[in-house]
Amino acid sequence: EAVLVPTETVWRKVPLRWPDAPTSKAEGKALAAMLEYQVADVHFFAAEGTDLTRPMALKGAADASETEAAGMEARAFPGADCEFVWNAQLAEPVTACGAAGMCPALVQGFAESRSFGERTGQRRWHLLLLARRSWLHPGPRFIARGLNARCMPGNEVECEHVLWVASKRDDSGRRAARWASHIWRRGSVPIWWEQRIEKAVGEAEIYVRDNPTRGAGAYFEHIFKRYETLAGAPVESTGAATRTAVTGYTCINLLRCAEGRAEVQLTEYFQQAVREARKAMNAHRSTSVGELGVVAVGGSGDSDGEADNSSVAGASQRAIEVVNFDWHATVKQMGEDGAVEGMWERLQPHVASSGFSMGEVRMPATPGGAPEVTLDRKQCGFLRFNCADSLDRTNLGGFYAGLQTLVAMCKALDLDIAPAKANASNGLPAGWEMRMHEGKPFYIDHNTKTTTWTHPFADEQGAPPGADDGDGAGVDLADGRENLWAVYEDVLLEARKEVSAGTRRFKESVSPQLLSALAEIHVNQGDVHAAVYTGTKAQHSRSMHVLSAERPRGGQRANKAANAAISIQRRIVNMAQDSGRLLQQEAFLGASKEGGRSAAHLLPALRPPYACA
């Protein structure tokens, strides 16, 4: 599949049947604004009709989150998720004229991939970061904050790490790949509030509206419906208890929490909104979160230890949790490195319990067909990072959460991400690796994708000391997924231990090239979303390189100076350009930032009936 990012765009005029139809002054202004809308570098689309509006684990799943926004998008792009399609207004007349395949679904956001595994004996694997920005609350920074009439927060983004490694073609010649995916979200704090620029310097004043928690429950309902298709089914059975996926939603609140700060009132109302949403959705059910991102559902077990899960087995459990972490206060008290360590430790148990999805994708047998995606493991919990802007702090939190999960995904797909010095000669042939399972060593041949209990250099008398006299049956890493589940559980627990050991130990156990590449990708993502929302680059980018070998020079003082310069630039852009940038987005979307598509009057020439010349 090819994910394409347009780097240059040109507008083309298509003559209509009535070219002399009168154009009002307002429509002319809206048209001029739409032509200024930035498409290049801040959108992406897929080649050959692949759906990029849904995460990898939801391919082909028509989730229930498509609400009143579905009309235009559903007509222009059947099967796509309406929330993330930005060009429906322009594509609908093309579809109506019988050229449905001419327009791909355009997603605003970020897409970038990197490839790894160039060292001898390693399999080549790939990492993709996708970040889809919702259009349900469009607009720039000081205009689109908090909830709107659609009950959607400003600057709402769904992020996803997709990791995959290709395998050989099957008997029919179709290509296949093993993949893993982790999803999280970021957005403005989901209550009713706004922030007004009333002076050129200093912090903008925060105003909380009457009944600020209204609509928050509807927002959480929207999110749960999107992911319950993924997380609402049994995952694995392990004898003592039926382990059932939970739709857990953990909100990592990065707002300032210290007394006297303007953001404190946002934190207080947000926590009230979560309490009300919990009560409305009856989320308090007896569950305990397991170590691997699944839930062990308790019950009245009998004498042999088997639990009675008849009332809840297979049912979707809903839970909302709030975790507060004041990034700015922590940096002030502990410095940048200490704040990163604190965030790392605070995120670790929640990242571990959310898990990730894993499966296989097979390319279509015929050109133009849809890929076949299968799931072996399902992500059961989801993190949302929120602050005032959904910009710099949320990008930082998503980076460190994604980094922790990435290590577990790599180990689950049997990918070597250790530093090169850790791969020195260990008595094994090139491309071989030893691991432990229940205290016994087994050996992985990455060249043939098989495993064995027998040391490759063992003589006819048996394996070297410490090896088990097993049956010697290897496991095909490409096809023996069921047999590998127990082994993968041990591997994932090993990954959790590496993460929980702290950032310094983690840095020593992971390839510096991977850490640097991931930091660079997330810095680029932050810059794209900051450019769309504020017209500037992102702040706190240096903090993502704390674990990287390519950490920028200058120290914390230089970081403060860079952040201050960006803050000044943002204030100038916001004061001078926000209203014009809002009109650009509304004209392009055919939607206002409030309510339904009430901005359709901006460009009535694009409304039906359509009649191409």
JOMO-V409882 format. One record per residue. N is the residue number from 0. SS is DSSP state (H for helix, E for strand, L for the rest). PSI is psi in whole degrees, 0 to 359 (999 if undefined). OMEGA is omega in whole degrees, -180 to 180 (* if undefined). Layout:
# JOMO-V409882
n={N & N}
ss={SS & SS}
psi={PSI & PSI}
omega={OMEGA & OMEGA}
This chain:
# JOMO-V409882
n={0 & 1 & 2 & 3 & 4 & 5 & 6 & 7 & 8 & 9 & 10 & 11 & 12 & 13 & 14 & 15 & 16 & 17 & 18 & 19 & 20 & 21 & 22 & 23 & 24 & 25 & 26 & 27 & 28 & 29 & 30 & 31 & 32 & 33 & 34 & 35 & 36 & 37 & 38 & 39 & 40 & 41 & 42 & 43 & 44 & 45 & 46 & 47 & 48 & 49 & 50 & 51 & 52 & 53 & 54 & 55 & 56 & 57 & 58 & 59 & 60 & 61 & 62 & 63 & 64 & 65 & 66 & 67 & 68 & 69 & 70 & 71 & 72 & 73 & 74 & 75 & 76 & 77 & 78 & 79 & 80 & 81 & 82 & 83 & 84 & 85 & 86 & 87 & 88 & 89 & 90 & 91 & 92 & 93 & 94 & 95 & 96 & 97 & 98 & 99 & 100 & 101 & 102 & 103 & 104 & 105 & 106 & 107 & 108 & 109 & 110 & 111 & 112 & 113 & 114 & 115 & 116 & 117 & 118 & 119 & 120 & 121 & 122 & 123 & 124 & 125 & 126 & 127 & 128 & 129 & 130 & 131 & 132 & 133 & 134 & 135 & 136 & 137 & 138 & 139 & 140 & 141 & 142 & 143 & 144 & 145 & 146 & 147 & 148 & 149 & 150 & 151 & 152 & 153 & 154 & 155 & 156 & 157 & 158 & 159 & 160 & 161 & 162 & 163 & 164 & 165 & 166 & 167 & 168 & 169 & 170 & 171 & 172 & 173 & 174 & 175 & 176 & 177 & 178 & 179 & 180 & 181 & 182 & 183 & 184 & 185 & 186 & 187 & 188 & 189 & 190 & 191 & 192 & 193 & 194 & 195 & 196 & 197 & 198 & 199 & 200 & 201 & 202 & 203 & 204 & 205 & 206 & 207 & 208 & 209 & 210 & 211 & 212 & 213 & 214 & 215 & 216 & 217 & 218 & 219 & 220 & 221 & 222 & 223 & 224 & 225 & 226 & 227 & 228 & 229 & 230 & 231 & 232 & 233 & 234 & 235 & 236 & 237 & 238 & 239 & 240 & 241 & 242 & 243 & 244 & 245 & 246 & 247 & 248 & 249 & 250 & 251 & 252 & 253 & 254 & 255 & 256 & 257 & 258 & 259 & 260 & 261 & 262 & 263 & 264 & 265 & 266 & 267 & 268 & 269 & 270 & 271 & 272 & 273 & 274 & 275 & 276 & 277 & 278 & 279 & 280 & 281 & 282 & 283 & 284 & 285 & 286 & 287 & 288 & 289 & 290 & 291 & 292 & 293 & 294 & 295 & 296 & 297 & 298 & 299 & 300 & 301 & 302 & 303 & 304 & 305 & 306 & 307 & 308 & 309 & 310 & 311 & 312 & 313 & 314 & 315 & 316 & 317 & 318 & 319 & 320 & 321 & 322 & 323 & 324 & 325 & 326 & 327 & 328 & 329 & 330 & 331 & 332 & 333 & 334 & 335 & 336 & 337 & 338 & 339 & 340 & 341 & 342 & 343 & 344 & 345 & 346 & 347 & 348 & 349 & 350 & 351 & 352 & 353 & 354 & 355 & 356 & 357 & 358 & 359 & 360 & 361 & 362 & 363 & 364 & 365 & 366 & 367 & 368 & 369 & 370 & 371 & 372 & 373 & 374 & 375 & 376 & 377 & 378 & 379 & 380 & 381 & 382 & 383 & 384 & 385 & 386 & 387 & 388 & 389 & 390 & 391 & 392 & 393 & 394 & 395 & 396 & 397 & 398 & 399 & 400 & 401 & 402 & 403 & 404 & 405 & 406 & 407 & 408 & 409 & 410 & 411 & 412 & 413 & 414 & 415 & 416 & 417 & 418 & 419 & 420 & 421 & 422 & 423 & 424 & 425 & 426 & 427 & 428 & 429 & 430 & 431 & 432 & 433 & 434 & 435 & 436 & 437 & 438 & 439 & 440 & 441 & 442 & 443 & 444 & 445 & 446 & 447 & 448 & 449 & 450 & 451 & 452 & 453 & 454 & 455 & 456 & 457 & 458 & 459 & 460 & 461 & 462 & 463 & 464 & 465 & 466 & 467 & 468 & 469 & 470 & 471 & 472 & 473 & 474 & 475 & 476 & 477 & 478 & 479 & 480 & 481 & 482 & 483 & 484 & 485 & 486 & 487 & 488 & 489 & 490 & 491 & 492 & 493 & 494 & 495 & 496 & 497 & 498 & 499 & 500 & 501 & 502 & 503 & 504 & 505 & 506 & 507 & 508 & 509 & 510 & 511 & 512 & 513 & 514 & 515 & 516 & 517 & 518 & 519 & 520 & 521 & 522 & 523 & 524 & 525 & 526 & 527 & 528 & 529 & 530 & 531 & 532 & 533 & 534 & 535 & 536 & 537 & 538 & 539 & 540 & 541 & 542 & 543 & 544 & 545 & 546 & 547 & 548 & 549 & 550 & 551 & 552 & 553 & 554 & 555 & 556 & 557 & 558 & 559 & 560 & 561 & 562 & 563 & 564 & 565 & 566 & 567 & 568 & 569 & 570 & 571 & 572 & 573 & 574 & 575 & 576 & 577 & 578 & 579 & 580 & 581 & 582 & 583 & 584 & 585 & 586 & 587 & 588 & 589 & 590 & 591 & 592 & 593 & 594 & 595 & 596 & 597 & 598 & 599 & 600 & 601 & 602 & 603 & 604 & 605 & 606 & 607 & 608 & 609 & 610 & 611 & 612}
ss={L & L & E & E & L & L & L & L & L & L & L & L & L & L & L & E & L & L & L & L & L & L & L & L & H & H & H & H & H & H & H & H & H & H & H & L & L & L & L & L & L & L & E & E & E & E & H & H & H & L & L & L & L & L & L & H & H & H & L & L & L & L & L & L & L & L & L & L & L & H & H & H & H & H & H & H & L & L & L & L & L & H & H & H & L & L & L & H & H & H & H & H & H & H & H & H & L & L & L & H & H & H & L & L & L & L & E & E & E & E & E & E & E & E & E & E & L & L & L & L & L & L & L & L & E & E & E & E & E & E & E & E & E & L & L & L & L & L & L & L & L & L & L & L & L & L & E & L & L & L & L & L & E & L & L & L & E & E & E & E & E & E & E & E & E & E & E & L & L & L & L & L & L & L & L & E & E & E & E & E & E & E & E & E & E & E & E & E & L & L & L & L & E & E & E & E & L & L & L & L & L & L & L & L & E & E & E & E & L & L & L & L & L & L & L & H & H & H & H & H & H & H & H & H & H & H & H & H & H & H & H & L & L & E & E & E & E & L & L & L & L & E & E & E & L & E & E & E & E & E & E & E & E & L & L & L & L & L & L & L & L & L & L & H & H & H & H & H & H & H & H & H & H & H & H & H & H & H & H & H & H & L & L & L & L & L & L & E & E & L & L & L & L & L & E & E & L & L & L & L & L & L & L & L & L & L & L & L & L & L & L & L & L & L & L & L & E & E & E & E & E & E & E & E & L & L & H & H & H & H & H & H & H & H & H & H & H & H & H & H & H & H & H & H & H & H & H & H & H & H & H & H & H & H & L & L & E & E & E & E & E & E & L & L & L & L & L & L & L & L & L & E & E & E & E & E & E & L & L & L & E & E & E & E & E & E & E & L & L & L & L & H & H & H & H & H & H & H & H & H & H & H & H & H & H & H & H & H & H & H & H & H & L & L & L & L & L & L & L & H & H & H & H & L & L & L & L & L & L & L & L & E & E & E & E & E & E & L & L & E & E & E & E & E & E & L & L & L & L & E & E & E & L & L & L & L & L & L & E & L & L & E & L & L & L & L & L & L & L & L & L & L & L & L & L & L & L & L & L & L & H & H & H & H & H & H & H & H & H & H & H & H & H & H & H & H & H & H & H & H & L & L & H & H & H & H & H & H & H & L & L & H & H & H & H & H & H & H & H & H & H & H & H & H & H & H & H & H & H & H & H & H & H & H & L & L & L & L & L & L & H & H & H & H & H & L & L & L & L & L & L & L & L & L & H & H & H & H & H & H & H & H & H & H & H & H & H & H & H & H & H & H & H & H & H & H & H & H & H & H & H & H & H & H & H & H & H & H & H & L & L & L & L & L & L & L & L & H & H & H & H & H & H & H & H & H & L & L & L & L & L & E & L}
psi={139 & 125 & 121 & 138 & 116 & 132 & 348 & 139 & 149 & 131 & 136 & 136 & 134 & 120 & 140 & 172 & 325 & 75 & 341 & 12 & 137 & 141 & 124 & 165 & 321 & 319 & 322 & 321 & 318 & 320 & 316 & 322 & 317 & 323 & 344 & 354 & 132 & 119 & 315 & 138 & 348 & 16 & 166 & 161 & 170 & 145 & 149 & 31 & 12 & 141 & 113 & 8 & 354 & 154 & 164 & 319 & 354 & 18 & 128 & 1 & 119 & 93 & 169 & 9 & 355 & 101 & 224 & 348 & 358 & 344 & 294 & 317 & 320 & 325 & 321 & 325 & 77 & 133 & 345 & 158 & 118 & 328 & 335 & 11 & 121 & 344 & 27 & 322 & 320 & 333 & 333 & 314 & 329 & 317 & 318 & 335 & 7 & 17 & 55 & 327 & 0 & 329 & 118 & 155 & 120 & 125 & 127 & 136 & 218 & 141 & 126 & 142 & 158 & 154 & 146 & 174 & 29 & 345 & 154 & 135 & 356 & 151 & 143 & 131 & 168 & 147 & 131 & 133 & 120 & 137 & 110 & 128 & 127 & 144 & 359 & 348 & 75 & 166 & 160 & 182 & 301 & 2 & 324 & 85 & 149 & 202 & 156 & 191 & 341 & 1 & 37 & 138 & 159 & 149 & 45 & 126 & 134 & 122 & 151 & 129 & 126 & 125 & 134 & 155 & 127 & 149 & 180 & 161 & 148 & 186 & 333 & 359 & 5 & 139 & 149 & 162 & 142 & 138 & 160 & 150 & 144 & 133 & 140 & 168 & 161 & 147 & 169 & 151 & 126 & 68 & 175 & 111 & 169 & 166 & 126 & 140 & 107 & 354 & 158 & 337 & 163 & 174 & 142 & 145 & 136 & 131 & 122 & 129 & 170 & 142 & 60 & 343 & 355 & 138 & 343 & 321 & 321 & 324 & 312 & 323 & 318 & 316 & 314 & 318 & 324 & 319 & 350 & 332 & 324 & 314 & 2 & 31 & 159 & 145 & 308 & 148 & 128 & 31 & 288 & 329 & 145 & 120 & 121 & 140 & 144 & 136 & 80 & 135 & 109 & 119 & 113 & 102 & 113 & 14 & 158 & 137 & 354 & 145 & 144 & 349 & 143 & 331 & 348 & 319 & 328 & 319 & 315 & 313 & 326 & 316 & 324 & 318 & 321 & 318 & 318 & 321 & 320 & 313 & 318 & 325 & 3 & 51 & 349 & 95 & 157 & 101 & 161 & 130 & 128 & 177 & 336 & 22 & 23 & 171 & 130 & 110 & 119 & 166 & 183 & 92 & 152 & 193 & 331 & 6 & 1 & 136 & 151 & 104 & 21 & 331 & 340 & 350 & 129 & 351 & 150 & 126 & 137 & 135 & 138 & 130 & 146 & 130 & 117 & 133 & 106 & 97 & 313 & 316 & 323 & 321 & 319 & 322 & 322 & 357 & 171 & 314 & 319 & 323 & 320 & 317 & 318 & 317 & 318 & 310 & 324 & 324 & 332 & 308 & 329 & 324 & 317 & 321 & 340 & 327 & 199 & 169 & 153 & 146 & 208 & 146 & 132 & 132 & 153 & 148 & 333 & 149 & 137 & 351 & 169 & 142 & 152 & 118 & 127 & 148 & 128 & 333 & 140 & 134 & 134 & 355 & 154 & 140 & 143 & 126 & 123 & 145 & 197 & 318 & 342 & 50 & 266 & 311 & 321 & 325 & 321 & 314 & 317 & 326 & 311 & 328 & 316 & 326 & 318 & 316 & 326 & 321 & 316 & 321 & 319 & 317 & 323 & 328 & 9 & 45 & 135 & 114 & 15 & 156 & 155 & 324 & 338 & 356 & 27 & 168 & 128 & 26 & 10 & 154 & 166 & 134 & 5 & 155 & 145 & 137 & 168 & 142 & 114 & 42 & 0 & 138 & 141 & 163 & 135 & 125 & 100 & 342 & 321 & 358 & 46 & 163 & 160 & 152 & 346 & 131 & 136 & 338 & 14 & 144 & 187 & 344 & 347 & 190 & 164 & 166 & 139 & 343 & 158 & 145 & 62 & 190 & 354 & 9 & 124 & 165 & 125 & 114 & 339 & 325 & 344 & 53 & 323 & 318 & 336 & 353 & 314 & 320 & 317 & 326 & 317 & 320 & 318 & 321 & 323 & 320 & 320 & 321 & 320 & 318 & 317 & 349 & 354 & 167 & 324 & 313 & 321 & 315 & 324 & 340 & 356 & 143 & 129 & 332 & 321 & 316 & 316 & 318 & 318 & 319 & 318 & 318 & 316 & 328 & 316 & 319 & 315 & 321 & 322 & 312 & 327 & 321 & 319 & 321 & 327 & 345 & 13 & 179 & 172 & 155 & 172 & 20 & 327 & 329 & 342 & 349 & 14 & 323 & 357 & 149 & 343 & 45 & 129 & 150 & 166 & 339 & 188 & 329 & 317 & 324 & 317 & 318 & 319 & 318 & 320 & 320 & 320 & 322 & 317 & 317 & 320 & 317 & 319 & 314 & 316 & 319 & 325 & 333 & 349 & 316 & 320 & 322 & 327 & 315 & 322 & 313 & 317 & 320 & 319 & 318 & 330 & 28 & 144 & 166 & 346 & 147 & 207 & 205 & 58 & 356 & 10 & 334 & 347 & 322 & 73 & 339 & 340 & 3 & 153 & 159 & 147 & 141 & 98 & 147 & 999}
omega={179 & 173 & -172 & 176 & 179 & 180 & 177 & -179 & 178 & 177 & 177 & 178 & 176 & -177 & 178 & -178 & -179 & -176 & -178 & 179 & -176 & 177 & -179 & 177 & 180 & 179 & 177 & 178 & 179 & 179 & 178 & 178 & -179 & -180 & 177 & -178 & -177 & 175 & -175 & 171 & -179 & 174 & 173 & 177 & -176 & 172 & 172 & 169 & 178 & -178 & 176 & 180 & 178 & 176 & -178 & -176 & 180 & -179 & 178 & -179 & 178 & -177 & -173 & -175 & -177 & -173 & -177 & -179 & -166 & -169 & -174 & -179 & -179 & 178 & -177 & -176 & 180 & 178 & 179 & 175 & -172 & -171 & -171 & 177 & -174 & -174 & -177 & -178 & -178 & -178 & -175 & 178 & 177 & 177 & -179 & 178 & 176 & -180 & -173 & -176 & -176 & -173 & 171 & 176 & -177 & -179 & 175 & -180 & -169 & 175 & 177 & -179 & 175 & 178 & -177 & 176 & -179 & -177 & -178 & 177 & -179 & 171 & 178 & 179 & -169 & 178 & 179 & 171 & 174 & 176 & -177 & -180 & -180 & 177 & -172 & 171 & -176 & 176 & 180 & -165 & -172 & 178 & -177 & 178 & 177 & -177 & 172 & -177 & 175 & -176 & 178 & 180 & 174 & 177 & 179 & -174 & 172 & -178 & -179 & 166 & 173 & -179 & 179 & 177 & -176 & 174 & -178 & 176 & 178 & -176 & -180 & 180 & -179 & 176 & 179 & 179 & 170 & -175 & 172 & -174 & 176 & -175 & 169 & -179 & 175 & -179 & 174 & -177 & -169 & 168 & 180 & 178 & 178 & 179 & -174 & 175 & -178 & 176 & -173 & -179 & 179 & -178 & 176 & -176 & 178 & 178 & 176 & -176 & 177 & -179 & -170 & -177 & -179 & 180 & -180 & 178 & 178 & 177 & 180 & 177 & 178 & -179 & -179 & -179 & 180 & -172 & 179 & 174 & 180 & -167 & -173 & -179 & 178 & -178 & -173 & 177 & -176 & 173 & -173 & -178 & 174 & -176 & -172 & -180 & 177 & 173 & 179 & -178 & -179 & 180 & 176 & -175 & -176 & 177 & 175 & -177 & -177 & 180 & 180 & 179 & -176 & -177 & -178 & -179 & 176 & 178 & -178 & 180 & 178 & 178 & 175 & 179 & 179 & 178 & 179 & 180 & 176 & -178 & -178 & -176 & 178 & -173 & -175 & 175 & -174 & 176 & 173 & -174 & -179 & -174 & -171 & 177 & 173 & -175 & 173 & -176 & -176 & 179 & 179 & -176 & 177 & -170 & -178 & 173 & 179 & -176 & 174 & -176 & -172 & -175 & -174 & -176 & 179 & -178 & 178 & 179 & 179 & 178 & 177 & 179 & 178 & 176 & -179 & 175 & -179 & -176 & -176 & 180 & -180 & 177 & -179 & -177 & -169 & -175 & -175 & -179 & 179 & 179 & 177 & 178 & 179 & 177 & 180 & -179 & -179 & -178 & -166 & -178 & -179 & 175 & -178 & -177 & -179 & 177 & -179 & 178 & -179 & 180 & -178 & 175 & 177 & -179 & -177 & -180 & -180 & 179 & 180 & 179 & -179 & 176 & 176 & -178 & 176 & -178 & 172 & -175 & -175 & 172 & -173 & 177 & -175 & 179 & 172 & 178 & 179 & 171 & -176 & -172 & -169 & -179 & -166 & -179 & -180 & 177 & 179 & 179 & 178 & 179 & -176 & 174 & 179 & 179 & 179 & -179 & -179 & 180 & 179 & 179 & 178 & 180 & 179 & 178 & 175 & 179 & -178 & 179 & 179 & 176 & -176 & -177 & 179 & -178 & 179 & -177 & -180 & 179 & 180 & 177 & 178 & 179 & 179 & 179 & 176 & 173 & -178 & 174 & -178 & 177 & -178 & 178 & 169 & -169 & -178 & 174 & -178 & -180 & -178 & -180 & 177 & 176 & 178 & 174 & -172 & 177 & -176 & 180 & -179 & 178 & -175 & -179 & 179 & -177 & 178 & -179 & 179 & 180 & -177 & 177 & -177 & -177 & 176 & -178 & 177 & 178 & 177 & -176 & -178 & -172 & -176 & -172 & -178 & -180 & -177 & -174 & -179 & 178 & -179 & 178 & 177 & 179 & -179 & 176 & 176 & 178 & 179 & 179 & 178 & -179 & -176 & 180 & 178 & -173 & -178 & 178 & 179 & -179 & -180 & -174 & -176 & -180 & 178 & 178 & 179 & -180 & -179 & -179 & -179 & 177 & -180 & 179 & -177 & 173 & 179 & 178 & 179 & 180 & -180 & -178 & 176 & 179 & -180 & -172 & -175 & -177 & 179 & 171 & 179 & 173 & 175 & -179 & -179 & -177 & 177 & -179 & 180 & 180 & -174 & 176 & -178 & -178 & -179 & 179 & 174 & 177 & -175 & 180 & 177 & 178 & 178 & -179 & 179 & 179 & 180 & 179 & 179 & 179 & 179 & 180 & 179 & -178 & 179 & -179 & -177 & -179 & -172 & -166 & -171 & -178 & 178 & 179 & 175 & 179 & 178 & -178 & -179 & 179 & 180 & -179 & -168 & -176 & 174 & -180 & 177 & 171 & -177 & -177 & -176 & 177 & -180 & -179 & -179 & -179 & -178 & 179 & 180 & 179 & 179 & 5 & 180 & 178 & -179 & 179 & *}
